[in-house]
Amino acid sequence: MQQWLRRVPDDPSGLLRQKFRYESLQRQQQGVGKDDDVYW
């Protein structure tokens, strides 16, 4: 099990980068832009 876990890359910044890229694509597909945001 330990050998298998060591094979998983430890890259938290890459994970965040992918998350933001994914969320950005989701917003683009929904047609939500910066001008559509409501600021309080």
Buried (B, 14 or more C-beta within 10 A) or exposed (E): EEEEEEEEEEEEEEEEEEEEEEEEEEBEEEEEEEEEEEEE
